[in-house]
Amino acid sequence: MKGIVFTAFLELVEKKWGLKMVDQIIGSANDPQNGAYNAINYYPHGQMVDLIMALSASTGASPDELMRFYGEHLFFDLVGKSGHLIEGMKDTFNLLENIELVIHTEVRKLYPESNPPRFESERVNDNELNLTYHSHRSMGSVAEGLILGCAKYYNENVTIETMDSNQSGTEIKFKLTKLA
């Protein structure tokens, strides 16, 4: 997993709960990096899971709730660092339909070792999009948070319904509906 995902997570924890919480979850998770993540390096995704679980234990919030919250934050963090990739995309659905073609293609060019999640989209109509998440990391709640962050970015009211998920969470089908 790319280090930028870890640095954004720890920045969010510090911003929301303070530096003491960052130190606490690093200790609780027995983080082998001791919190010293480099945005361009790769780390095992299990380390992120351990940090999320430690934050859940410390805050009482569910891991899924924390991952969605983090996903929203991560969307804005990534736009701040690589906003040029979404220039010309007019709305939430337009961006989501082009994740693979534009964003993940560029990510793979820049970082050949990366393995971002894969998304398949099917436009049902102007207000409905089916989106399928595929990832061996089983972090669909982060994907859901990224979608919510995207909708906030475009100032759109979008609901997300989980339609189907395999038992391992490596494939999740979402139904997105734009509300007026």
TORPA-4810 file (N, C-alpha, C, O; in nm, 3 decimals):
<nodes>
NODE_1_0.086_-0.116_0.000_0.000_0.000_0.000_0.091_0.123_0.000_0.190_0.129_0.073_M
NODE_2_0.057_0.220_-0.082_0.138_0.340_-0.096_0.142_0.420_0.034_0.041_0.433_0.104_K
NODE_3_0.258_0.471_0.065_0.280_0.544_0.190_0.192_0.667_0.206_0.162_0.706_0.319_G
NODE_4_0.151_0.728_0.096_0.066_0.847_0.104_-0.064_0.815_0.178_-0.121_0.902_0.243_I
NODE_5_-0.110_0.691_0.168_-0.231_0.649_0.236_-0.209_0.651_0.388_-0.298_0.688_0.464_V
NODE_6_-0.089_0.611_0.430_-0.056_0.610_0.572_-0.035_0.752_0.626_-0.084_0.787_0.733_F
NODE_7_0.038_0.834_0.549_0.064_0.970_0.597_-0.065_1.049_0.608_-0.083_1.126_0.703_T
NODE_8_-0.156_1.032_0.511_-0.285_1.102_0.517_-0.367_1.054_0.637_-0.435_1.134_0.702_A
NODE_9_-0.360_0.925_0.668_-0.434_0.872_0.781_-0.382_0.932_0.913_-0.460_0.978_0.996_F
NODE_10_-0.252_0.930_0.930_-0.195_0.983_1.055_-0.217_1.134_1.068_-0.236_1.184_1.178_L
NODE_11_-0.216_1.206_0.956_-0.247_1.350_0.958_-0.391_1.372_1.003_-0.419_1.463_1.081_E
NODE_12_-0.483_1.289_0.953_-0.623_1.300_0.993_-0.640_1.272_1.143_-0.710_1.345_1.212_L
NODE_13_-0.575_1.167_1.191_-0.586_1.133_1.333_-0.534_1.249_1.418_-0.595_1.286_1.518_V
NODE_14_-0.422_1.306_1.377_-0.366_1.420_1.453_-0.461_1.539_1.450_-0.483_1.604_1.552_E
NODE_15_-0.516_1.567_1.333_-0.607_1.682_1.319_-0.734_1.664_1.401_-0.782_1.758_1.464_K
NODE_16_-0.790_1.542_1.400_-0.919_1.516_1.466_-0.904_1.487_1.616_-0.984_1.535_1.696_K
NODE_17_-0.802_1.408_1.654_-0.791_1.361_1.792_-0.663_1.407_1.862_-0.650_1.390_1.984_W
NODE_18_-0.569_1.463_1.788_-0.447_1.515_1.850_-0.328_1.421_1.838_-0.342_1.302_1.810_G
NODE_19_-0.212_1.478_1.862_-0.086_1.404_1.851_-0.077_1.292_1.954_-0.015_1.189_1.928_L
NODE_20_-0.137_1.313_2.070_-0.136_1.209_2.173_-0.205_1.083_2.122_-0.159_0.972_2.150_K
NODE_21_-0.315_1.098_2.048_-0.386_0.984_1.991_-0.299_0.914_1.886_-0.297_0.791_1.879_M
NODE_22_-0.228_0.993_1.805_-0.138_0.933_1.705_-0.038_0.843_1.776_-0.018_0.728_1.738_V
NODE_23_0.026_0.896_1.880_0.124_0.817_1.955_0.059_0.694_2.017_0.118_0.586_2.018_D
NODE_24_-0.061_0.711_2.068_-0.132_0.599_2.132_-0.161_0.486_2.034_-0.136_0.370_2.065_Q
NODE_25_-0.213_0.520_1.916_-0.247_0.412_1.822_-0.121_0.348_1.762_-0.121_0.229_1.732_I
NODE_26_-0.016_0.426_1.744_0.110_0.369_1.694_0.162_0.266_1.795_0.207_0.158_1.757_I
NODE_27_0.155_0.300_1.923_0.196_0.207_2.027_0.106_0.086_2.036_0.154_-0.027_2.045_G
NODE_28_-0.025_0.109_2.034_-0.122_-0.001_2.045_-0.112_-0.098_1.927_-0.131_-0.218_1.943_S
NODE_29_-0.082_-0.044_1.810_-0.074_-0.126_1.689_0.062_-0.193_1.674_0.084_-0.270_1.581_A
NODE_30_0.154_-0.163_1.768_0.291_-0.213_1.754_0.344_-0.186_1.614_0.401_-0.273_1.549_N
NODE_31_0.323_-0.062_1.569_0.357_-0.020_1.433_0.507_-0.036_1.408_0.588_0.029_1.474_D
NODE_32_0.544_-0.122_1.313_0.686_-0.144_1.285_0.757_-0.020_1.231_0.880_-0.011_1.239_P
NODE_33_0.682_0.074_1.176_0.741_0.198_1.124_0.749_0.304_1.234_0.812_0.408_1.216_Q
NODE_34_0.686_0.277_1.346_0.677_0.375_1.455_0.621_0.509_1.406_0.660_0.615_1.453_N
NODE_35_0.530_0.500_1.308_0.465_0.619_1.255_0.546_0.694_1.151_0.499_0.795_1.098_G
NODE_36_0.666_0.648_1.121_0.755_0.720_1.027_0.732_0.666_0.885_0.816_0.593_0.832_A
NODE_37_0.619_0.703_0.826_0.586_0.660_0.690_0.633_0.764_0.590_0.626_0.884_0.615_Y
NODE_38_0.680_0.716_0.477_0.722_0.802_0.367_0.615_0.790_0.259_0.577_0.679_0.223_N
NODE_39_0.567_0.900_0.208_0.456_0.899_0.113_0.484_0.819_-0.014_0.391_0.769_-0.076_A
NODE_40_0.609_0.806_-0.052_0.638_0.737_-0.180_0.673_0.589_-0.165_0.679_0.517_-0.264_I
NODE_41_0.696_0.544_-0.044_0.729_0.402_-0.022_0.602_0.318_-0.015_0.491_0.370_-0.012_N
NODE_42_0.621_0.186_-0.014_0.511_0.091_-0.003_0.520_0.019_0.131_0.629_-0.011_0.180_Y
NODE_43_0.403_-0.010_0.189_0.396_-0.078_0.317_0.284_-0.181_0.311_0.190_-0.165_0.234_Y
NODE_44_0.294_-0.286_0.391_0.187_-0.387_0.393_0.055_-0.325_0.441_0.052_-0.250_0.538_P
NODE_45_-0.053_-0.358_0.371_-0.182_-0.298_0.408_-0.226_-0.343_0.547_-0.308_-0.275_0.610_H
NODE_46_-0.175_-0.454_0.595_-0.208_-0.500_0.730_-0.167_-0.398_0.836_-0.229_-0.391_0.943_G
NODE_47_-0.064_-0.321_0.808_-0.023_-0.216_0.902_-0.131_-0.109_0.913_-0.154_-0.055_1.021_Q
NODE_48_-0.197_-0.077_0.801_-0.306_0.020_0.804_-0.423_-0.037_0.883_-0.485_0.034_0.963_M
NODE_49_-0.453_-0.163_0.860_-0.562_-0.228_0.933_-0.534_-0.221_1.084_-0.623_-0.192_1.163_V
NODE_50_-0.410_-0.249_1.122_-0.374_-0.244_1.264_-0.393_-0.104_1.323_-0.440_-0.090_1.435_D
NODE_51_-0.357_-0.002_1.247_-0.374_0.136_1.294_-0.522_0.171_1.308_-0.563_0.235_1.405_L
NODE_52_-0.602_0.129_1.210_-0.747_0.154_1.216_-0.809_0.083_1.336_-0.892_0.140_1.406_I
NODE_53_-0.768_-0.041_1.357_-0.823_-0.117_1.471_-0.782_-0.053_1.604_-0.861_-0.050_1.698_M
NODE_54_-0.660_-0.003_1.611_-0.615_0.064_1.733_-0.694_0.193_1.756_-0.729_0.225_1.869_A
NODE_55_-0.722_0.266_1.648_-0.801_0.389_1.660_-0.944_0.354_1.702_-1.003_0.425_1.784_L
NODE_56_-0.997_0.247_1.648_-1.132_0.203_1.685_-1.137_0.170_1.834_-1.231_0.210_1.904_S
NODE_57_-1.038_0.097_1.882_-1.035_0.061_2.024_-1.022_0.185_2.113_-1.078_0.189_2.223_A
NODE_58_-0.949_0.285_2.065_-0.928_0.406_2.146_-1.045_0.503_2.143_-1.068_0.575_2.240_S
NODE_59_-1.120_0.504_2.032_-1.228_0.602_2.018_-1.366_0.542_2.041_-1.461_0.615_2.071_T
NODE_60_-1.379_0.411_2.026_-1.510_0.347_2.036_-1.587_0.349_1.905_-1.695_0.290_1.897_G
NODE_61_-1.534_0.415_1.803_-1.599_0.417_1.672_-1.570_0.284_1.600_-1.464_0.225_1.620_A
NODE_62_-1.662_0.240_1.519_-1.642_0.113_1.447_-1.533_0.131_1.340_-1.515_0.242_1.289_S
NODE_63_-1.463_0.024_1.307_-1.363_0.033_1.200_-1.423_0.082_1.069_-1.361_0.163_1.000_P
NODE_64_-1.543_0.034_1.033_-1.605_0.079_0.908_-1.635_0.229_0.911_-1.613_0.299_0.812_D
NODE_65_-1.685_0.277_1.023_-1.714_0.420_1.038_-1.585_0.501_1.022_-1.584_0.604_0.954_E
NODE_66_-1.478_0.456_1.084_-1.349_0.526_1.075_-1.295_0.522_0.932_-1.240_0.621_0.884_L
NODE_67_-1.310_0.408_0.864_-1.260_0.398_0.727_-1.338_0.489_0.633_-1.280_0.550_0.543_M
NODE_68_-1.470_0.499_0.651_-1.549_0.592_0.568_-1.506_0.736_0.594_-1.487_0.813_0.500_R
NODE_69_-1.490_0.771_0.721_-1.446_0.905_0.759_-1.309_0.934_0.699_-1.285_1.043_0.646_F
NODE_70_-1.221_0.837_0.707_-1.087_0.852_0.650_-1.094_0.864_0.497_-1.023_0.946_0.440_Y
NODE_71_-1.179_0.785_0.432_-1.192_0.791_0.286_-1.233_0.930_0.239_-1.180_0.980_0.139_G
NODE_72_-1.326_0.994_0.310_-1.365_1.131_0.275_-1.245_1.225_0.284_-1.220_1.305_0.194_E
NODE_73_-1.172_1.213_0.394_-1.052_1.295_0.412_-0.950_1.267_0.303_-0.891_1.360_0.247_H
NODE_74_-0.929_1.140_0.272_-0.830_1.102_0.172_-0.864_1.160_0.035_-0.774_1.200_-0.038_L
NODE_75_-0.992_1.165_0.000_-1.029_1.223_-0.130_-0.977_1.365_-0.142_-0.913_1.401_-0.241_F
NODE_76_-1.003_1.446_-0.041_-0.959_1.586_-0.046_-0.807_1.597_-0.039_-0.749_1.687_-0.101_F
NODE_77_-0.743_1.509_0.034_-0.597_1.507_0.040_-0.538_1.477_-0.097_-0.444_1.543_-0.141_D
NODE_78_-0.592_1.378_-0.165_-0.543_1.340_-0.297_-0.571_1.449_-0.400_-0.486_1.475_-0.486_L
NODE_79_-0.686_1.512_-0.394_-0.717_1.622_-0.485_-0.619_1.737_-0.463_-0.575_1.801_-0.558_V
NODE_80_-0.586_1.763_-0.337_-0.490_1.868_-0.306_-0.353_1.841_-0.364_-0.279_1.934_-0.398_G
NODE_81_-0.317_1.714_-0.375_-0.185_1.677_-0.425_-0.183_1.649_-0.574_-0.081_1.668_-0.640_K
NODE_82_-0.297_1.603_-0.629_-0.301_1.562_-0.770_-0.429_1.606_-0.839_-0.483_1.533_-0.921_S
NODE_83_-0.476_1.725_-0.806_-0.602_1.775_-0.861_-0.605_1.786_-1.011_-0.712_1.783_-1.073_G
NODE_84_-0.487_1.798_-1.071_-0.483_1.808_-1.217_-0.542_1.685_-1.286_-0.587_1.692_-1.400_H
NODE_85_-0.543_1.572_-1.217_-0.596_1.450_-1.276_-0.748_1.454_-1.295_-0.802_1.379_-1.376_L
NODE_86_-0.815_1.539_-1.221_-0.962_1.543_-1.233_-1.011_1.670_-1.303_-1.131_1.695_-1.311_I
NODE_87_-0.917_1.748_-1.353_-0.959_1.868_-1.428_-1.045_1.824_-1.546_-1.013_1.728_-1.615_E
NODE_88_-1.152_1.895_-1.568_-1.242_1.864_-1.678_-1.351_1.765_-1.643_-1.444_1.744_-1.721_G
NODE_89_-1.341_1.703_-1.527_-1.447_1.611_-1.486_-1.556_1.695_-1.420_-1.529_1.770_-1.327_M
NODE_90_-1.678_1.681_-1.470_-1.783_1.776_-1.436_-1.862_1.744_-1.309_-1.922_1.833_-1.250_K
NODE_91_-1.863_1.616_-1.268_-1.943_1.580_-1.150_-1.897_1.447_-1.093_-1.804_1.385_-1.144_D
NODE_92_-1.962_1.406_-0.987_-1.926_1.283_-0.916_-1.928_1.162_-1.009_-1.831_1.086_-1.014_T
NODE_93_-2.038_1.144_-1.082_-2.049_1.026_-1.167_-1.945_1.028_-1.277_-1.888_0.924_-1.310_F
NODE_94_-1.919_1.144_-1.335_-1.818_1.155_-1.441_-1.681_1.114_-1.389_-1.608_1.042_-1.457_N
NODE_95_-1.647_1.158_-1.269_-1.519_1.120_-1.211_-1.515_0.969_-1.184_-1.417_0.903_-1.219_L
NODE_96_-1.618_0.916_-1.123_-1.619_0.773_-1.088_-1.614_0.685_-1.213_-1.554_0.578_-1.210_L
NODE_97_-1.677_0.729_-1.320_-1.674_0.652_-1.444_-1.536_0.654_-1.509_-1.506_0.570_-1.593_E
NODE_98_-1.453_0.750_-1.470_-1.320_0.764_-1.531_-1.204_0.730_-1.438_-1.089_0.756_-1.473_N
NODE_99_-1.233_0.674_-1.323_-1.125_0.639_-1.230_-1.021_0.550_-1.297_-0.902_0.579_-1.292_I
NODE_100_-1.065_0.444_-1.359_-0.970_0.349_-1.419_-0.897_0.410_-1.538_-0.774_0.400_-1.547_E
NODE_101_-0.971_0.472_-1.626_-0.913_0.526_-1.749_-0.815_0.640_-1.723_-0.710_0.646_-1.787_L
NODE_102_-0.848_0.728_-1.633_-0.766_0.848_-1.613_-0.678_0.836_-1.489_-0.556_0.842_-1.499_V
NODE_103_-0.738_0.820_-1.374_-0.664_0.829_-1.248_-0.576_0.707_-1.225_-0.455_0.721_-1.206_I
NODE_104_-0.634_0.587_-1.225_-0.554_0.469_-1.195_-0.452_0.437_-1.305_-0.348_0.379_-1.277_H
NODE_105_-0.481_0.474_-1.430_-0.382_0.458_-1.537_-0.260_0.545_-1.507_-0.146_0.501_-1.523_T
NODE_106_-0.284_0.666_-1.463_-0.173_0.757_-1.429_-0.097_0.708_-1.306_0.025_0.714_-1.302_E
NODE_107_-0.170_0.659_-1.208_-0.106_0.605_-1.087_-0.013_0.489_-1.125_0.100_0.482_-1.077_V
NODE_108_-0.061_0.400_-1.211_0.021_0.285_-1.251_0.142_0.327_-1.333_0.247_0.262_-1.326_R
NODE_109_0.130_0.434_-1.411_0.246_0.485_-1.486_0.352_0.539_-1.391_0.470_0.508_-1.404_K
NODE_110_0.308_0.618_-1.295_0.401_0.680_-1.201_0.459_0.581_-1.101_0.575_0.591_-1.062_L
NODE_111_0.377_0.484_-1.061_0.416_0.388_-0.958_0.383_0.246_-1.007_0.280_0.190_-0.967_Y
NODE_112_0.469_0.189_-1.092_0.438_0.057_-1.151_0.412_-0.054_-1.050_0.343_-0.151_-1.082_P
NODE_113_0.467_-0.043_-0.929_0.446_-0.146_-0.828_0.311_-0.131_-0.757_0.271_-0.220_-0.681_E
NODE_114_0.243_-0.020_-0.781_0.117_0.004_-0.709_0.009_-0.092_-0.757_0.013_-0.143_-0.869_S
NODE_115_-0.086_-0.115_-0.670_-0.197_-0.204_-0.700_-0.324_-0.141_-0.645_-0.382_-0.191_-0.548_N
NODE_116_-0.369_-0.030_-0.708_-0.489_0.036_-0.656_-0.612_-0.051_-0.679_-0.611_-0.142_-0.762_P
NODE_117_-0.718_-0.023_-0.604_-0.841_-0.099_-0.628_-0.889_-0.075_-0.770_-0.851_0.023_-0.835_P
NODE_118_-0.972_-0.164_-0.817_-1.028_-0.151_-0.951_-1.177_-0.124_-0.937_-1.244_-0.179_-0.849_R
NODE_119_-1.228_-0.039_-1.025_-1.370_-0.004_-1.022_-1.432_-0.026_-1.160_-1.373_0.008_-1.262_F
NODE_120_-1.550_-0.082_-1.159_-1.631_-0.096_-1.281_-1.757_-0.013_-1.259_-1.819_-0.020_-1.153_E
NODE_121_-1.793_0.064_-1.360_-1.913_0.147_-1.345_-2.014_0.115_-1.454_-1.979_0.076_-1.565_S
NODE_122_-2.140_0.134_-1.419_-2.250_0.117_-1.513_-2.350_0.229_-1.486_-2.414_0.233_-1.381_E
NODE_123_-2.361_0.320_-1.584_-2.456_0.430_-1.570_-2.595_0.377_-1.601_-2.621_0.327_-1.711_R
NODE_124_-2.683_0.387_-1.504_-2.821_0.342_-1.521_-2.902_0.453_-1.587_-2.976_0.430_-1.682_V
NODE_125_-2.888_0.574_-1.534_-2.951_0.694_-1.591_-2.875_0.815_-1.536_-2.772_0.799_-1.471_N
NODE_126_-2.925_0.935_-1.561_-2.855_1.056_-1.517_-2.836_1.063_-1.366_-2.743_1.128_-1.318_D
NODE_127_-2.924_0.998_-1.291_-2.919_1.007_-1.144_-2.881_0.878_-1.074_-2.886_0.871_-0.951_N
NODE_128_-2.842_0.777_-1.149_-2.809_0.649_-1.086_-2.688_0.585_-1.154_-2.679_0.577_-1.276_E
NODE_129_-2.596_0.538_-1.069_-2.474_0.474_-1.118_-2.447_0.352_-1.031_-2.452_0.360_-0.908_L
NODE_130_-2.419_0.240_-1.095_-2.376_0.121_-1.023_-2.223_0.117_-1.031_-2.166_0.133_-1.138_N
NODE_131_-2.159_0.095_-0.918_-2.014_0.096_-0.911_-1.970_-0.028_-0.836_-2.016_-0.055_-0.725_L
NODE_132_-1.880_-0.105_-0.896_-1.828_-0.225_-0.831_-1.682_-0.205_-0.795_-1.599_-0.169_-0.879_T
NODE_133_-1.653_-0.227_-0.669_-1.518_-0.215_-0.612_-1.455_-0.353_-0.608_-1.518_-0.450_-0.565_Y
NODE_134_-1.329_-0.362_-0.654_-1.253_-0.487_-0.648_-1.118_-0.455_-0.585_-1.045_-0.369_-0.634_H
NODE_135_-1.085_-0.524_-0.476_-0.953_-0.509_-0.416_-0.926_-0.624_-0.320_-1.013_-0.665_-0.243_S
NODE_136_-0.805_-0.675_-0.326_-0.765_-0.782_-0.233_-0.754_-0.728_-0.090_-0.745_-0.807_0.004_H
NODE_137_-0.756_-0.597_-0.074_-0.740_-0.537_0.059_-0.870_-0.532_0.139_-0.866_-0.509_0.260_R
NODE_138_-0.983_-0.553_0.076_-1.112_-0.554_0.146_-1.135_-0.428_0.228_-1.169_-0.435_0.346_S
NODE_139_-1.117_-0.313_0.165_-1.137_-0.185_0.234_-1.245_-0.104_0.164_-1.227_0.013_0.132_M
NODE_140_-1.358_-0.170_0.141_-1.469_-0.105_0.072_-1.522_0.016_0.146_-1.577_0.107_0.083_G
NODE_141_-1.508_0.020_0.277_-1.555_0.137_0.352_-1.471_0.260_0.321_-1.521_0.372_0.324_S
NODE_142_-1.342_0.239_0.292_-1.259_0.352_0.248_-1.307_0.400_0.111_-1.318_0.520_0.086_V
NODE_143_-1.337_0.304_0.024_-1.391_0.340_-0.109_-1.521_0.418_-0.095_-1.543_0.516_-0.165_A
NODE_144_-1.607_0.373_-0.005_-1.733_0.445_0.018_-1.706_0.587_0.066_-1.772_0.681_0.023_E
NODE_145_-1.611_0.603_0.155_-1.573_0.736_0.202_-1.517_0.823_0.090_-1.545_0.943_0.084_G
NODE_146_-1.436_0.762_0.002_-1.384_0.837_-0.113_-1.499_0.886_-0.201_-1.496_0.999_-0.251_L
NODE_147_-1.599_0.801_-0.221_-1.717_0.840_-0.301_-1.789_0.956_-0.234_-1.827_1.053_-0.300_I
NODE_148_-1.809_0.947_-0.103_-1.875_1.056_-0.030_-1.793_1.185_-0.038_-1.850_1.293_-0.053_L
NODE_149_-1.662_1.173_-0.028_-1.576_1.290_-0.043_-1.588_1.351_-0.181_-1.590_1.474_-0.195_G
NODE_150_-1.595_1.266_-0.282_-1.611_1.313_-0.419_-1.742_1.390_-0.435_-1.745_1.497_-0.496_C
NODE_151_-1.850_1.336_-0.380_-1.980_1.404_-0.387_-1.974_1.539_-0.316_-2.031_1.636_-0.365_A
NODE_152_-1.907_1.545_-0.202_-1.891_1.673_-0.132_-1.811_1.772_-0.216_-1.844_1.890_-0.222_K
NODE_153_-1.707_1.721_-0.279_-1.622_1.806_-0.364_-1.705_1.873_-0.473_-1.687_1.991_-0.502_Y
NODE_154_-1.796_1.797_-0.533_-1.881_1.850_-0.641_-2.011_1.910_-0.587_-2.098_1.949_-0.664_Y
NODE_155_-2.024_1.917_-0.454_-2.141_1.975_-0.390_-2.270_1.908_-0.438_-2.368_1.974_-0.472_N
NODE_156_-2.266_1.774_-0.440_-2.381_1.696_-0.483_-2.428_1.608_-0.367_-2.349_1.563_-0.285_E
NODE_157_-2.557_1.584_-0.363_-2.616_1.497_-0.263_-2.630_1.358_-0.326_-2.717_1.336_-0.410_N
NODE_158_-2.543_1.266_-0.285_-2.542_1.132_-0.341_-2.560_1.031_-0.228_-2.491_1.038_-0.126_V
NODE_159_-2.654_0.939_-0.246_-2.670_0.831_-0.149_-2.598_0.707_-0.203_-2.587_0.687_-0.324_T
NODE_160_-2.550_0.626_-0.111_-2.479_0.504_-0.147_-2.548_0.387_-0.078_-2.567_0.387_0.044_I
NODE_161_-2.584_0.290_-0.157_-2.644_0.168_-0.104_-2.556_0.050_-0.145_-2.522_0.036_-0.263_E
NODE_162_-2.520_-0.033_-0.049_-2.443_-0.154_-0.081_-2.541_-0.258_-0.132_-2.631_-0.300_-0.060_T
NODE_163_-2.522_-0.298_-0.256_-2.614_-0.392_-0.321_-2.573_-0.536_-0.300_-2.657_-0.624_-0.283_M
NODE_164_-2.442_-0.559_-0.301_-2.393_-0.696_-0.293_-2.247_-0.691_-0.251_-2.175_-0.597_-0.284_D
NODE_165_-2.205_-0.792_-0.180_-2.066_-0.802_-0.137_-2.030_-0.948_-0.121_-2.110_-1.027_-0.071_S
NODE_166_-1.910_-0.984_-0.164_-1.870_-1.122_-0.137_-1.827_-1.131_0.009_-1.806_-1.029_0.074_N
NODE_167_-1.813_-1.250_0.060_-1.787_-1.270_0.203_-1.656_-1.206_0.248_-1.647_-1.158_0.361_Q
NODE_168_-1.555_-1.206_0.162_-1.425_-1.153_0.200_-1.417_-1.000_0.186_-1.320_-0.939_0.232_S
NODE_169_-1.517_-0.939_0.123_-1.516_-0.794_0.105_-1.425_-0.747_-0.007_-1.396_-0.628_-0.017_G
NODE_170_-1.378_-0.840_-0.090_-1.290_-0.801_-0.200_-1.367_-0.749_-0.321_-1.309_-0.691_-0.412_T
NODE_171_-1.497_-0.771_-0.321_-1.583_-0.718_-0.427_-1.712_-0.668_-0.364_-1.784_-0.742_-0.297_E
NODE_172_-1.739_-0.540_-0.388_-1.860_-0.478_-0.334_-1.927_-0.399_-0.444_-1.863_-0.322_-0.516_I
NODE_173_-2.058_-0.419_-0.457_-2.136_-0.346_-0.556_-2.216_-0.238_-0.486_-2.294_-0.265_-0.394_K
NODE_174_-2.195_-0.114_-0.530_-2.264_0.000_-0.474_-2.363_0.055_-0.575_-2.338_0.055_-0.695_F
NODE_175_-2.477_0.101_-0.525_-2.574_0.174_-0.607_-2.570_0.318_-0.559_-2.601_0.346_-0.443_K
NODE_176_-2.532_0.410_-0.646_-2.524_0.551_-0.614_-2.642_0.624_-0.679_-2.672_0.604_-0.796_L
NODE_177_-2.707_0.707_-0.600_-2.821_0.783_-0.650_-2.800_0.930_-0.618_-2.777_0.967_-0.503_T
NODE_178_-2.809_1.014_-0.721_-2.803_1.159_-0.703_-2.941_1.207_-0.664_-3.040_1.174_-0.729_K
NODE_179_-2.947_1.286_-0.558_-3.071_1.344_-0.513_-3.072_1.492_-0.551_-2.968_1.557_-0.555_L
NODE_180_-3.191_1.543_-0.578_-3.202_1.684_-0.618_-3.176_1.777_-0.503_-3.181_1.899_-0.519_A
</nodes>
